[in-house]
């Protein structure tokens, strides 16, 4: 009886390990970008639920927003990325920013994020 061996060779195993390693490395670059984006969305959602937000001064609203981002360690959003427009009985806050992370040599990962939230909760809206 002749038995044949089956399985992965050492070279095949090293190639699979290299491919998995590249995907893990890319994930380490991309996941923080998305966690920051979710922190931005969470800060906008919290602000929309704040009583009397529509009566506040736009500068105070932006300061409040950046204070929430500071707690979340979100440092890629700049004041120039935040737009506040008056709409009906409140504001529409738009955060549009880009994150660029180096990947390998001269390759970068670029993430463009856009979040928008209506801020119209008044003191009587409970």
ABEGO torsion letter per residue (X at the ends): XBBBBBEBBAAAAAAAAAAAAAAAAAAAAAAAAAAAAAAAAAAAAAAAABBGAAABBAAAAAAAAAAAAAAAGBAABBAAABBBBBBEABBBBBBBBBBBBBBBEABBBBBBBBBBBBBABBAABX
